[in-house]
Amino acid sequence: MAVRQLGPGDVETLRTIRLEALRSDPDAFGSTLERELGRSDDDWRAWLARGATFVAEDDAGPNGVIVAIPQDDPRIVGIFAMFVSDRVRREGVGKALLQAAVGWAASTGAERAALMVVEGNEPAASLYEACGFVYSGPSALRDRDGAIEREMIRVIR
């Protein structure tokens, strides 16, 4: 397994893993499969330009993804779209992706990484806690389905 940052030429890799994520765990994300199926190549390239997108891959192809995006407050980098394929869960892929995203955040000078986890998604919350994230208090009601998302942060420095 290798983790690498995607570039503008990696649209198909991003599309493949993102669509797998939405088919596998549709309730874990703010978007929907239908919305993502409608994205053009230019939309996917715009996604890749927002910050840093990392993918985990093995001989079978992409098996995980994470996105790190600087927030309005330059001290914070948001972590989004975290997904690990069923075929490699509990093999360290999630931790490797989080390390890549947090490492990238540190390289930008950020002091904290922040993410939202859907309440009740204990496997994800446990992974985030094992990687140094803690609940910070704020929560939000997701517009598309009313799911409650809770913020977790990790101090980088």
C-alpha positions as CSV (number, residue, x, y, z in Angstrom):
1,M,0.0,0.0,0.0
2,A,1.2,3.4,-0.9
3,V,-0.2,6.9,-0.2
4,R,0.3,9.7,-2.6
5,Q,-1.0,13.2,-3.3
6,L,-3.2,13.4,-6.4
7,G,-2.5,16.0,-9.1
8,P,-4.6,17.4,-11.9
9,G,-4.0,14.3,-14.1
10,D,-5.5,12.0,-11.5
11,V,-9.2,12.7,-12.2
12,E,-10.1,9.1,-12.9
13,T,-8.4,7.9,-9.7
14,L,-10.3,10.4,-7.6
15,R,-13.6,9.7,-9.4
16,T,-13.2,5.9,-8.9
17,I,-12.5,6.1,-5.2
18,R,-15.1,8.8,-4.5
19,L,-17.9,6.9,-6.2
20,E,-16.9,3.7,-4.3
21,A,-17.1,5.7,-1.1
22,L,-20.6,6.9,-1.8
23,R,-21.8,3.5,-3.0
24,S,-20.3,1.8,0.1
25,D,-21.2,4.3,2.8
26,P,-23.8,6.8,1.5
27,D,-24.7,8.1,4.9
28,A,-21.2,9.0,5.9
29,F,-20.8,12.0,3.5
30,G,-22.4,15.3,2.9
31,S,-22.8,14.6,-0.8
32,T,-24.7,11.9,-2.7
33,L,-23.8,9.4,-5.3
34,E,-26.2,11.1,-7.8
35,R,-24.5,14.5,-7.3
36,E,-21.0,13.0,-7.7
37,L,-22.0,11.0,-10.8
38,G,-23.0,14.3,-12.4
39,R,-19.5,15.9,-12.0
40,S,-17.6,16.8,-15.1
41,D,-13.8,16.3,-15.5
42,D,-13.4,20.0,-14.8
43,D,-15.4,19.6,-11.5
44,W,-13.0,16.9,-10.4
45,R,-10.0,19.0,-11.4
46,A,-11.5,21.9,-9.3
47,W,-11.8,19.4,-6.4
48,L,-8.1,18.6,-6.7
49,A,-7.1,22.3,-6.8
50,R,-8.8,23.1,-3.4
51,G,-6.1,21.8,-1.2
52,A,-4.4,18.4,-1.0
53,T,-6.1,15.1,-1.9
54,F,-4.4,11.9,-0.9
55,V,-5.1,8.4,-2.1
56,A,-4.0,5.1,-0.8
57,E,-3.4,2.5,-3.5
58,D,-2.3,-1.1,-3.9
59,D,-2.1,-3.5,-6.8
60,A,-5.9,-3.6,-7.1
61,G,-6.1,0.2,-7.4
62,P,-7.2,3.0,-5.1
63,N,-8.5,1.9,-1.7
64,G,-8.8,5.1,0.3
65,V,-9.0,8.9,0.0
66,I,-8.7,12.0,2.2
67,V,-8.9,15.7,1.5
68,A,-7.2,18.5,3.4
69,I,-8.3,22.1,2.7
70,P,-7.1,25.3,4.3
71,Q,-9.9,27.1,6.1
72,D,-10.6,30.8,6.3
73,D,-8.7,30.8,9.6
74,P,-5.1,30.0,8.4
75,R,-4.4,28.2,11.6
76,I,-6.9,25.4,10.7
77,V,-6.9,22.8,7.9
78,G,-10.2,21.0,7.4
79,I,-10.2,17.2,6.7
80,F,-12.9,16.0,4.4
81,A,-14.2,13.0,2.4
82,M,-12.2,10.4,4.4
83,F,-12.9,6.9,3.1
84,V,-11.3,3.5,3.3
85,S,-12.5,0.6,1.1
86,D,-14.1,-2.4,2.8
87,R,-11.4,-4.6,1.3
88,V,-8.6,-3.0,3.4
89,R,-10.3,-1.7,6.5
90,R,-8.3,-2.3,9.7
91,E,-5.1,-2.6,7.8
92,G,-3.7,0.8,8.6
93,V,-4.9,2.6,5.5
94,G,-7.0,5.1,7.5
95,K,-4.1,6.0,9.8
96,A,-1.7,6.4,6.8
97,L,-4.2,8.7,5.1
98,L,-4.7,10.8,8.2
99,Q,-0.9,11.0,8.7
100,A,-0.5,12.3,5.1
101,A,-3.3,14.9,5.6
102,V,-2.0,16.1,8.9
103,G,1.5,16.2,7.7
104,W,0.4,18.3,4.7
105,A,-1.5,20.6,7.1
106,A,1.6,21.0,9.2
107,S,3.6,22.0,6.1
108,T,1.2,24.8,5.5
109,G,1.8,26.2,9.0
110,A,-1.6,25.2,10.3
111,E,-1.9,24.7,14.1
112,R,-4.9,22.4,14.0
113,A,-6.7,19.9,11.8
114,A,-10.5,19.7,12.1
115,L,-13.0,17.3,10.8
116,M,-16.7,16.4,11.2
117,V,-17.8,12.8,12.0
118,V,-21.4,11.6,11.8
119,E,-22.8,10.9,15.2
120,G,-23.0,7.1,15.7
121,N,-20.2,6.3,13.2
122,E,-18.1,4.7,15.9
123,P,-15.5,3.0,13.6
124,A,-14.6,6.4,12.2
125,A,-14.6,8.2,15.5
126,S,-12.4,5.5,17.0
127,L,-9.9,5.8,14.1
128,Y,-9.8,9.6,14.6
129,E,-9.3,9.3,18.3
130,A,-6.4,6.8,17.8
131,C,-4.8,9.4,15.5
132,G,-5.0,12.1,18.1
133,F,-8.3,13.8,17.3
134,V,-10.6,14.8,20.2
135,Y,-14.2,16.0,20.2
136,S,-14.2,19.8,20.4
137,G,-17.8,20.5,21.2
138,P,-19.4,22.0,18.1
139,S,-21.9,20.0,16.2
140,A,-24.0,20.6,13.1
141,L,-27.2,19.3,11.6
142,R,-26.5,18.2,8.0
143,D,-28.9,19.8,5.6
144,R,-29.3,16.9,3.2
145,D,-30.5,14.3,5.7
146,G,-30.6,15.8,9.2
147,A,-27.6,13.7,10.5
148,I,-25.8,15.2,13.4
149,E,-22.1,15.8,12.7
150,R,-19.7,16.4,15.6
151,E,-16.4,18.3,15.2
152,M,-13.1,16.7,16.2
153,I,-9.8,18.5,16.2
154,R,-6.1,17.6,16.5
155,V,-3.5,20.0,17.6
156,I,-0.6,19.9,15.2
157,R,1.7,22.4,17.0
